[in-house]
Amino acid sequence: MAQDFERARERNVGTSFVSLRIADSDDAIISIRCANVTTSTINVDVVLRDSANSLDYHLIKNCPIVSGGSLELIDGGSKIVMQNTDQLRVKSDTASSLDVFASFVDAIST
């Protein structure tokens, strides 16, 4: 069976968590890139929310990204599994400061 590659993206993320993706099956996150679009350093949080229990698990917390810089959270062939209803959420400590792009494999085999 062919893999179904998907993407999620968000521009100008600020100080409130934004959901990039809510899993509708067993999905695999294969890439998350966060880019600072401001003229100052920002700090970024990326969490995976276990919606069934309303718990956030940090993939990265309060991570600085310099002006014009970016951060790749998953590299070297790593993957993070999301189960049905899990949410990938991001926020910055600065208003309208973060662009985020994530890639997924949708409906992975169990």
Protein Blocks (a to p, Z undefined) as FASTA:
>chain_A
ZZdddddddehiafbdcdfbdcfbdcddfbdcdddfbfbdcddddddddfknopacdfbg
hiacdehiacdfbgghiacdddehiacddddfbehkbccdddddehiaZZ
